[in-house]
Amino acid sequence: MSTSTRRDGRRTGRRVRRVALGLALACHTGPTVVVTALSGAVAIAVGAPAVTVVLVVLSVLLGQLSIGWSNDWIDAPRDLAVARPDKPVVRGLVGVGTLRMSAVVAGLAGTALPFALGPAAGMAHLVVVASGWAYNAGLKSTVWSWLPYAAAFGALPAFVVLALPGDGRPAAWVVGVGALLGVGAHLANVLPDLDDDAATGVRGLPHVLGRRPTGVLAPVLLATGAATSVLAPAGAPGAGVVVVGALAAVVGAVAGTVGLVRPTSRLPFTLAMVVAGLCVVALVASVDAAVV
């Protein structure tokens, strides 16, 4: 093998690794992993067969990849305008065309695969993916920015339940908790980016409300979701679930207070994420009552 061939091979390898890293970062790795893992945990908790769990996890993973990649593809002009160093496109790791193609392919696969679990499950997951794309395509810049999160996170546990063998339906409280979790997470997630978003013309609900109301409302909604997970299922809640719900209420109250008196602090965002995690724990712990 000639020296030039080896050199070309090394360059190609570096380019492939760079694009792979860019795609990994552009998919919004943290939320993608968390949402996919949560879906798998809910599927296991409701007693789904192993094949169903695998199909649920793959479907959600593909859908979340498509939502993350479409977000960075559509937001690329804004990210470049404010030179966001955390964005792979700005860093030159991956091109807009690659993101667009990856988002479309993952989106098509993520909406087709769930129909293997039945038409109702397929339609529920279609709501999840379509909501994410609708947010990225424009709703994020309107006062309705919360709606895709409510729809997607409400439909996600419904998808898992509808994927189960049989004719079980998701309990209404499960959909409500998912919606509360989604809207609360949306408000908390936007808090650190309010200034950058305002500079590029993004005016979603958190921007309209302002930093202080958003910092208070996010943990309140998340704590309400945790409380609903404790109180809504039939029968007396277990001691562990009660402890999680009480802890979520306390942390939520602290987060709301800090958001009220110190609106520029990052602490409300951090505490809201803690409440979100507690809400997820409470939901998974109570989800055995999710099927009606």
C-alpha positions as CSV (number, residue, x, y, z in Angstrom):
1,M,0.0,0.0,0.0
2,S,1.4,3.4,-1.0
3,T,2.0,6.2,1.4
4,S,-0.6,8.4,-0.3
5,T,-3.2,5.6,0.0
6,R,-2.5,5.2,3.8
7,R,-2.7,8.9,4.2
8,D,-6.1,9.0,2.4
9,G,-7.3,6.2,4.6
10,R,-6.3,8.0,7.7
11,R,-8.0,11.2,6.5
12,T,-11.2,9.2,5.7
13,G,-11.1,7.6,9.1
14,R,-10.8,10.9,10.9
15,R,-13.6,12.3,8.8
16,V,-15.9,9.4,9.7
17,R,-15.1,9.7,13.4
18,R,-15.7,13.4,13.3
19,V,-19.1,13.0,11.6
20,A,-20.0,10.2,14.1
21,L,-19.1,12.4,17.0
22,G,-21.1,15.2,15.5
23,L,-24.2,13.0,15.0
24,A,-23.9,11.7,18.6
25,L,-23.8,15.3,20.0
26,A,-26.5,16.6,17.6
27,C,-29.0,14.0,18.7
28,H,-29.2,15.7,22.1
29,T,-27.6,12.7,23.8
30,G,-28.8,13.3,27.4
31,P,-32.6,13.7,26.6
32,T,-32.5,10.9,24.0
33,V,-30.9,8.4,26.4
34,V,-33.2,9.5,29.3
35,V,-36.4,9.3,27.3
36,T,-35.4,6.0,25.7
37,A,-34.4,4.5,29.0
38,L,-37.7,5.7,30.7
39,S,-39.7,4.1,27.9
40,G,-37.9,0.8,28.4
41,A,-38.3,1.0,32.2
42,V,-42.1,1.6,31.9
43,A,-42.4,-1.3,29.4
44,I,-40.6,-3.6,31.9
45,A,-42.6,-2.3,34.8
46,V,-46.0,-3.0,33.1
47,G,-44.8,-6.6,32.3
48,A,-44.2,-6.3,28.6
49,P,-42.7,-9.4,26.9
50,A,-39.0,-9.1,26.0
51,V,-39.7,-8.7,22.3
52,T,-42.1,-5.9,23.0
53,V,-39.6,-4.2,25.2
54,V,-37.0,-4.3,22.5
55,L,-39.4,-2.9,19.9
56,V,-40.5,-0.1,22.2
57,V,-36.9,0.8,23.0
58,L,-35.8,0.8,19.3
59,S,-38.9,2.8,18.3
60,V,-38.4,5.4,20.9
61,L,-34.6,5.6,20.2
62,L,-35.2,6.2,16.5
63,G,-37.9,8.8,17.1
64,Q,-35.7,10.7,19.6
65,L,-32.7,10.6,17.2
66,S,-34.8,12.1,14.5
67,I,-36.2,14.8,16.8
68,G,-32.7,15.7,18.0
69,W,-31.1,15.7,14.6
70,S,-34.0,17.8,13.1
71,N,-33.6,20.3,15.9
72,D,-29.9,20.9,15.1
73,W,-30.6,20.9,11.4
74,I,-33.4,23.5,11.6
75,D,-31.6,25.6,14.2
76,A,-28.3,25.6,12.4
77,P,-28.6,29.2,11.1
78,R,-29.5,30.5,14.6
79,D,-26.7,28.5,16.2
80,L,-24.2,29.9,13.7
81,A,-25.5,33.4,14.2
82,V,-24.7,33.3,18.0
83,A,-21.7,31.0,17.5
84,R,-22.9,28.4,20.1
85,P,-19.7,26.4,20.9
86,D,-21.7,23.4,22.1
87,K,-23.3,22.8,18.7
88,P,-21.7,20.3,16.3
89,V,-22.6,22.3,13.2
90,V,-20.8,25.4,14.7
91,R,-17.8,23.3,15.5
92,G,-17.6,21.9,12.0
93,L,-18.1,18.3,13.1
94,V,-21.1,17.6,10.9
95,G,-22.8,19.3,8.0
96,V,-26.4,20.5,7.8
97,G,-27.1,18.1,4.8
98,T,-25.9,15.1,6.9
99,L,-28.2,16.1,9.8
100,R,-31.2,16.6,7.5
101,M,-30.7,13.1,5.8
102,S,-30.2,11.4,9.2
103,A,-33.2,13.1,10.7
104,V,-35.5,12.0,7.8
105,V,-34.2,8.4,7.7
106,A,-34.5,8.0,11.5
107,G,-37.9,9.7,11.5
108,L,-39.3,7.4,8.8
109,A,-38.0,4.3,10.6
110,G,-39.2,5.6,14.0
111,T,-42.7,6.1,12.7
112,A,-42.9,2.8,10.8
113,L,-41.5,0.3,13.3
114,P,-44.0,1.0,16.1
115,F,-46.8,-0.2,13.9
116,A,-45.4,-3.7,14.3
117,L,-46.8,-3.4,17.8
118,G,-50.3,-2.6,16.5
119,P,-52.1,0.3,14.9
120,A,-53.0,2.0,18.2
121,A,-49.4,1.9,19.4
122,G,-48.1,3.0,16.0
123,M,-50.5,6.1,16.1
124,A,-49.5,7.0,19.6
125,H,-45.8,7.0,18.7
126,L,-46.5,8.9,15.6
127,V,-47.9,11.7,17.9
128,V,-44.6,11.6,19.8
129,V,-42.4,12.1,16.7
130,A,-44.8,14.5,15.0
131,S,-44.9,16.7,18.1
132,G,-41.1,16.8,18.3
133,W,-40.8,17.8,14.7
134,A,-43.6,20.4,15.0
135,Y,-41.8,22.0,17.9
136,N,-38.5,22.2,16.0
137,A,-40.2,23.4,12.8
138,G,-41.8,26.5,14.4
139,L,-43.9,26.0,17.5
140,K,-40.8,26.6,19.7
141,S,-41.0,30.3,18.6
142,T,-44.6,30.7,19.6
143,V,-46.6,30.9,22.8
144,W,-47.7,27.3,22.0
145,S,-44.2,26.0,22.6
146,W,-45.5,23.9,25.5
147,L,-48.1,22.0,23.4
148,P,-45.7,19.6,21.6
149,Y,-44.1,18.6,24.9
150,A,-47.5,18.0,26.5
151,A,-48.6,15.9,23.5
152,A,-45.4,14.0,23.1
153,F,-44.8,13.1,26.8
154,G,-48.5,12.4,27.3
155,A,-48.5,10.0,24.3
156,L,-45.2,8.3,25.2
157,P,-46.5,6.2,28.2
158,A,-49.7,5.6,26.2
159,F,-47.6,4.1,23.4
160,V,-45.9,1.7,25.8
161,V,-49.2,0.6,27.3
162,L,-50.8,0.2,23.9
163,A,-47.8,-1.9,22.7
164,L,-48.7,-4.6,25.2
165,P,-50.4,-7.8,24.0
166,G,-54.1,-7.6,24.6
167,D,-56.6,-4.8,24.6
168,G,-55.5,-2.8,27.6
169,R,-55.7,1.0,27.6
170,P,-53.6,3.6,29.4
171,A,-55.1,5.1,32.5
172,A,-55.9,8.8,32.2
173,W,-53.6,9.7,35.0
174,V,-50.6,8.2,33.2
175,V,-51.2,10.5,30.2
176,G,-51.7,13.5,32.5
177,V,-48.4,12.8,34.4
178,G,-46.6,12.5,31.1
179,A,-48.0,15.8,29.9
180,L,-47.0,17.6,33.2
181,L,-43.5,16.1,33.0
182,G,-43.1,17.3,29.4
183,V,-44.3,20.8,30.0
184,G,-42.3,21.2,33.2
185,A,-39.2,19.8,31.5
186,H,-39.7,22.2,28.6
187,L,-39.9,25.2,30.9
188,A,-36.8,24.1,32.9
189,N,-34.8,23.2,29.8
190,V,-35.3,26.6,28.2
191,L,-34.2,28.5,31.3
192,P,-30.4,28.5,30.5
193,D,-30.9,29.5,26.9
194,L,-33.4,32.4,27.3
195,D,-30.9,35.1,26.3
196,D,-29.5,33.2,23.3
197,D,-33.0,32.4,22.1
198,A,-34.1,36.0,22.5
199,A,-31.2,37.1,20.4
200,T,-32.2,34.9,17.5
201,G,-36.0,35.7,17.6
202,V,-37.2,32.6,19.5
203,R,-40.3,33.6,21.6
204,G,-41.8,30.6,23.2
205,L,-44.0,30.4,26.3
206,P,-41.0,30.6,28.7
207,H,-39.8,33.8,26.9
208,V,-43.3,35.4,27.1
209,L,-43.6,34.5,30.8
210,G,-40.1,35.7,31.7
211,R,-37.3,34.1,33.7
212,R,-38.9,34.5,37.2
213,P,-42.3,33.0,36.4
214,T,-40.7,30.2,34.3
215,G,-38.3,29.4,37.1
216,V,-41.3,29.1,39.5
217,L,-43.7,27.3,37.2
218,A,-41.4,24.5,36.0
219,P,-40.8,22.8,39.4
220,V,-44.5,23.4,40.3
221,L,-45.6,21.4,37.3
222,L,-43.0,18.7,37.8
223,A,-43.9,18.3,41.5
224,T,-47.6,18.1,40.6
225,G,-46.8,15.3,38.2
226,A,-45.0,13.4,41.0
227,A,-47.9,14.0,43.4
228,T,-50.3,12.7,40.7
229,S,-48.2,9.6,40.3
230,V,-48.6,9.0,44.1
231,L,-52.2,9.9,44.6
232,A,-54.0,9.0,41.3
233,P,-53.6,5.2,41.2
234,A,-56.3,3.1,42.9
235,G,-55.4,1.8,46.4
236,A,-53.0,3.0,49.0
237,P,-49.6,4.1,47.7
238,G,-46.5,2.4,48.8
239,A,-44.2,4.0,51.4
240,G,-41.4,4.4,48.9
241,V,-43.6,6.2,46.4
242,V,-44.9,8.5,49.1
243,V,-41.3,9.4,50.1
244,V,-40.4,10.2,46.5
245,G,-43.5,12.3,46.1
246,A,-42.8,14.2,49.3
247,L,-39.2,14.8,48.3
248,A,-40.3,16.1,44.9
249,A,-42.7,18.6,46.7
250,V,-39.9,19.8,48.9
251,V,-37.3,20.2,46.2
252,G,-40.0,21.8,44.0
253,A,-40.8,24.3,46.7
254,V,-37.1,25.2,47.1
255,A,-36.7,25.5,43.3
256,G,-39.8,27.8,43.0
257,T,-38.6,30.0,45.9
258,V,-35.1,30.4,44.4
259,G,-36.6,31.1,41.0
260,L,-38.7,33.9,42.6
261,V,-36.0,35.6,44.6
262,R,-33.0,34.9,42.3
263,P,-34.3,34.7,38.8
264,T,-30.8,34.8,37.2
265,S,-29.5,31.9,39.2
266,R,-29.0,28.5,37.5
267,L,-30.1,26.7,40.6
268,P,-33.9,26.6,39.7
269,F,-32.9,24.8,36.5
270,T,-30.8,22.3,38.4
271,L,-33.4,21.7,41.0
272,A,-36.2,21.4,38.4
273,M,-34.2,18.6,36.8
274,V,-34.0,16.9,40.2
275,V,-37.8,17.2,40.5
276,A,-38.1,15.8,37.0
277,G,-36.0,12.8,37.9
278,L,-38.2,12.2,41.0
279,C,-41.3,12.5,38.9
280,V,-40.0,9.8,36.6
281,V,-39.2,7.5,39.6
282,A,-42.7,8.0,41.0
283,L,-44.2,7.3,37.6
284,V,-42.3,4.1,37.0
285,A,-43.0,3.0,40.6
286,S,-46.7,3.4,40.2
287,V,-47.0,2.4,36.5
288,D,-48.2,-1.1,37.4
289,A,-51.7,0.6,37.8
290,A,-51.4,2.3,34.4
291,V,-53.4,-0.3,32.4
292,V,-57.2,-0.3,32.5
